[in-house]
Amino acid sequence: MIEYRTLKIALLGGGTVGSQVAKLLLDNAAELSSRIGAGIELAGIAVRDLDKPRDVELPAELYTTDAEQLILGADIVVELMGGIEPARSLILKALNSGADVITGNKQLLATHGAELFDVAEQVGAQLYYEAAVGGAIPIIRPLRDSLAGDSVTRILGIVNGTTNFILDRMDTFGDDLASALATATELGYAEADPTADIGGYDAAAKAALLAGLAFHTNVPLESVYREGIEDISKEQVERAQAMGFVVKLLAICERVIDPTTGEAGVSARVYPALVPREHPLAAVHGAHNAVFVQAHAAGDLMFYGAGAGGIQTASAVLGDVVSAARRHVAGGPGVAESTHANLPVLPVSAAVTRYHVTLHVTDQPGVLAEVSRLFAENGASIETVQQSSGAPAGAEDASPTATLVIGTHAALEASLAATVEALRASTAVTSIAHVLRIEGA
């Protein structure tokens, strides 16, 4: 048997994940080589600052600031720098040199993925990205490979550990948003600037990747509807508890029908939603992630695990390293990303969902009938109504008021949103306290 040559691996980025990847490559080189059928060698680690303190002690001679030189001669390039540039340019350079590329850069893939995958296909290389969604959770390979013979209909995902930790604190311990965020920051789950997490931007990038993969369609990041958790209040969480729900930030990707043409399309969206306590996603606590997949033949599948963390994410990266190395040994071109379906990406208005609306109304005869009329005129149907008397906390108006908590039947997002706007304009409604969607019911 002829022994295959040693494969050289270039690592771009020596941060939390990159350092763990390097350590695992060095510590487990013999075991990984036996699984691959060829030796592997970490050729070097490209960093911006050679003198920066690092969490993991690694041989100093591995570090370099010359990323372009490191790429030359590498069989596999692992990009863990983050950001758009220079990561995009370096990945293109690596692909054009014939190297396979592994990345965890969801923002880059969500904005420039089509370009990168196209170049990879042209040169016969492979672009791997298991670590870009869900940290240690294996979700990319199941969607791309295991379910390749099936038809995915819907994905519900908790794909941001920071927001899940915050919402879980609010639900479990009664924290308000500010207190839960402070705890997340103290424990290292939230960045000093948490906007990408609590604003839903991180989850939106992951939703774009999941939707594109599941539905064989290019889904641009700007086509993903996004709402964050900035306005989620302690009162909303407590009201959800009383009704048997928990609030989660969800990434939702599904096949939908365009109401204007009757043709199939793709919806990708991120927003906080009410999830029934009995749904598997309701039991995802702390900073964990979970992706709930519904497929035509396979039925309901759930993938659960650590959504972040250096060594956890490094596990996903190393899985891609082994896959890439095995491909080198076996030979043949890389497998191109499938966008054959080329479905239109539809606006959030085409999605079908349910609303939970809390209204403060004038407490007088005919108000409930007026509210019901507005729902009916806008194509929305009321499923449940709860009424209580009394003004909202802090209200200065002494006139009698009541609170209506309304749950709707499933309807087009466009109809439900139009209903909320009609309620906002009504003289019978003094204020709209909360609007949350219901998913998974």
Secondary structure, DSSP 8 states (H G I E B T S, - for coil): ---EEEEEEEEE--SHHHHHHHHHHHHTHHHHHHHHTEEEEEEEEE-S-TTS--SS---GGGEES-HHHHHTT-SEEEE---SSTTHHHHHHHHHHTT-EEEE--HHHHHHHHHHHHHHHHHHT--EE-GGGSSTT---HHIIIIITTTS-EEEEEEE--HHHHHHHHHHHHT---HHHHHHHHHHTTSS-SS-HHHHTSHHHHHHHHHHHHHHHTS---GGGSEE--STT--HHHHHHHHHTTEEEEEEEEEEEEE-TTT--EEEEEEEEEEEEETTSGGGG--TTEEEEEEEETTTEEEEEEEE---HHHHHHHHHHHHHHHHHHHHH-S-------TT---B--GGG-EEEEEEEEEEE-STTHHHHHHHHHHHTT--EEEEEEEES--TT----S-EEEEEEEE-SEEHHHHHHHHHHHHH-TTEEEEEEEEEE---
